[in-house]
Amino acid sequence: MARTLGPLVVTTLLIGWGTTGWLLLGGATLMASYAMGPATRRVAASQPEVRRRPVLVN
């Protein structure tokens, strides 16, 4: 559904709404980027502790 409606919504926002559409898209991207930190911390806190091993790099 997102692959079908996503391009339609973005095209409508950017071409149809002009500057307002660009500002809405930028605001949505900004909100999503700020939400990633708390969401990641919450998921990491709910997961059992995983023992990490060093990875060898050549």
Backbone as a chain_set.jsonl record, in Angstrom:
{"seq": "MARTLGPLVVTTLLIGWGTTGWLLLGGATLMASYAMGPATRRVAASQPEVRRRPVLVN", "coords": {"N": [[0.82, -1.18, 0.0], [1.943, 1.243, 0.808], [3.889, 1.57, -1.124], [2.374, 2.041, -3.32], [0.703, 4.258, -2.725], [2.502, 6.109, -1.689], [4.247, 7.487, -3.674], [2.212, 8.924, -4.972], [1.171, 10.574, -2.946], [3.466, 12.081, -2.256], [4.024, 13.34, -4.715], [1.677, 14.839, -5.036], [1.882, 16.499, -2.786], [4.319, 17.936, -3.268], [4.218, 18.981, -5.923], [1.571, 19.837, -6.297], [0.996, 21.396, -3.993], [3.143, 23.048, -3.715], [5.355, 25.277, -2.127], [4.295, 24.99, 0.454], [3.832, 22.241, 0.537], [6.477, 21.281, 0.4], [7.412, 22.225, 2.848], [5.76, 20.799, 4.612], [6.584, 18.172, 4.018], [9.271, 18.339, 4.806], [8.888, 18.877, 7.556], [7.615, 16.496, 8.378], [9.683, 14.664, 7.887], [11.589, 15.632, 9.668], [10.265, 15.225, 12.158], [10.058, 12.426, 12.114], [12.769, 11.733, 12.167], [13.569, 12.689, 14.674], [12.033, 11.017, 16.269], [13.24, 8.558, 15.988], [15.432, 8.093, 17.748], [14.361, 7.849, 20.519], [12.633, 5.67, 19.972], [14.42, 3.652, 19.182], [15.976, 3.378, 21.517], [14.0, 2.471, 23.273], [13.265, -0.026, 22.195], [15.752, -1.316, 22.359], [16.062, -1.413, 25.121], [14.095, -3.2, 25.822], [14.96, -5.595, 24.856], [16.702, -8.664, 25.531], [19.952, -8.748, 27.057], [22.584, -8.876, 24.839], [25.47, -10.583, 24.163], [28.245, -9.13, 22.859], [30.599, -9.755, 20.362], [33.911, -9.031, 19.303], [34.565, -7.965, 15.967], [36.59, -9.098, 13.435], [38.562, -7.224, 11.26], [39.921, -6.982, 8.092]], "CA": [[0.0, 0.0, 0.0], [2.816, 2.416, 0.878], [4.581, 1.723, -2.416], [1.407, 2.546, -4.29], [0.215, 5.584, -2.362], [3.612, 6.994, -1.357], [4.579, 8.42, -4.764], [1.073, 9.796, -5.239], [1.109, 11.587, -1.883], [4.62, 12.976, -2.379], [3.833, 14.151, -5.904], [0.616, 15.8, -4.747], [2.408, 17.494, -1.859], [5.375, 18.773, -3.807], [3.83, 19.699, -7.137], [0.276, 20.478, -6.119], [0.958, 22.357, -2.891], [4.29, 23.949, -3.832], [6.201, 25.524, -0.956], [3.647, 24.397, 1.632], [4.093, 20.804, 0.473], [7.881, 21.06, 0.766], [7.527, 22.441, 4.294], [5.125, 19.655, 5.277], [7.467, 17.013, 3.861], [10.419, 18.567, 5.684], [8.439, 18.709, 8.94], [7.39, 15.07, 8.616], [11.002, 14.034, 7.948], [12.196, 16.064, 10.924], [9.601, 14.517, 13.259], [10.438, 11.016, 12.05], [14.167, 11.582, 12.578], [13.624, 12.867, 16.128], [11.387, 9.877, 16.913], [14.059, 7.353, 15.864], [16.255, 7.892, 18.942], [13.577, 7.229, 21.587], [12.123, 4.36, 19.561], [15.537, 2.708, 19.223], [16.309, 3.124, 22.926], [12.936, 1.677, 23.886], [13.391, -1.399, 21.715], [16.988, -1.871, 22.906], [15.853, -1.679, 26.54], [13.192, -4.335, 25.985], [15.63, -6.803, 24.383], [17.672, -9.211, 26.478], [21.339, -8.359, 26.808], [23.265, -9.715, 23.859], [26.919, -10.481, 24.297], [28.837, -8.733, 21.581], [31.973, -10.203, 20.121], [34.6, -8.164, 18.352], [34.59, -8.419, 14.583], [37.894, -8.901, 12.836], [38.538, -6.49, 10.001], [41.189, -7.111, 7.37]], "C": [[0.88, 1.266, 0.0], [3.533, 2.652, -0.447], [3.648, 2.274, -3.494], [1.014, 3.982, -3.986], [1.333, 6.583, -2.069], [3.973, 7.964, -2.464], [3.437, 9.39, -5.085], [0.988, 10.922, -4.209], [2.252, 12.582, -2.02], [4.472, 13.879, -3.602], [2.765, 15.213, -5.672], [1.123, 16.896, -3.823], [3.362, 18.465, -2.548], [4.959, 19.588, -5.03], [2.531, 20.477, -6.916], [0.273, 21.578, -5.076], [2.151, 23.3, -2.891], [5.096, 24.06, -2.549], [5.605, 24.911, 0.304], [3.886, 22.891, 1.671], [5.52, 20.465, 0.864], [8.06, 21.23, 2.27], [6.886, 21.299, 5.085], [5.998, 18.403, 5.192], [8.695, 17.148, 4.751], [10.059, 18.388, 7.146], [8.205, 17.247, 9.296], [8.713, 14.317, 8.731], [11.7, 14.386, 9.254], [11.578, 15.345, 12.118], [9.99, 13.043, 13.282], [11.878, 10.81, 12.517], [14.322, 11.772, 14.085], [12.998, 11.688, 16.869], [12.244, 8.624, 16.871], [14.885, 7.071, 17.109], [15.482, 7.252, 20.074], [13.042, 5.851, 21.22], [13.215, 3.298, 19.63], [15.919, 2.373, 20.655], [15.26, 2.246, 23.603], [13.027, 0.21, 23.467], [14.637, -2.053, 22.305], [16.825, -2.216, 24.378], [14.974, -2.902, 26.759], [13.824, -5.655, 25.542], [16.566, -7.343, 25.457], [19.098, -8.81, 26.083], [22.0, -9.363, 25.872], [24.76, -9.489, 24.032], [27.517, -10.19, 22.942], [30.272, -9.213, 21.517], [32.619, -9.256, 19.14], [34.624, -8.792, 16.96], [35.964, -8.1, 14.025], [37.753, -8.236, 11.479], [39.908, -6.619, 9.357], [41.617, -5.796, 6.817]], "O": [[0.598, 2.229, -0.712], [3.759, 3.795, -0.843], [4.093, 2.895, -4.459], [0.992, 4.827, -4.88], [1.123, 7.789, -2.192], [4.005, 9.17, -2.22], [3.681, 10.547, -5.43], [0.76, 12.079, -4.561], [2.041, 13.79, -1.913], [4.77, 15.071, -3.523], [2.938, 16.364, -6.073], [0.84, 18.075, -4.034], [3.218, 19.68, -2.417], [5.318, 20.76, -5.148], [2.419, 21.639, -7.308], [-0.392, 22.598, -5.26], [2.163, 24.267, -2.13], [5.474, 23.049, -1.956], [6.335, 24.369, 1.134], [4.119, 22.331, 2.742], [5.76, 19.486, 1.571], [8.784, 20.458, 2.898], [7.416, 20.882, 6.115], [6.137, 17.666, 6.168], [9.113, 16.178, 5.382], [10.835, 17.81, 7.906], [8.558, 16.808, 10.39], [8.852, 13.432, 9.576], [12.332, 13.531, 9.874], [12.304, 14.899, 13.006], [10.224, 12.477, 14.349], [12.176, 9.823, 13.189], [15.127, 11.082, 14.711], [13.4, 11.392, 17.994], [12.003, 7.7, 17.648], [15.027, 5.91, 17.494], [15.892, 6.199, 20.563], [13.002, 4.957, 22.065], [12.971, 2.179, 20.081], [16.162, 1.21, 20.976], [15.595, 1.38, 24.411], [12.882, -0.688, 24.297], [14.592, -3.215, 22.709], [17.388, -3.206, 24.843], [15.097, -3.572, 27.784], [13.28, -6.723, 25.824], [17.159, -6.57, 26.21], [19.388, -8.568, 24.912], [21.963, -10.57, 26.116], [25.241, -8.356, 24.045], [27.307, -10.937, 21.987], [31.043, -9.095, 22.469], [31.956, -8.733, 18.245], [34.696, -10.012, 16.818], [36.443, -6.97, 14.13], [36.93, -8.637, 10.657], [40.932, -6.392, 10.002], [42.665, -5.708, 6.176]]}, "num_chains": 1, "name": "protein.A"}
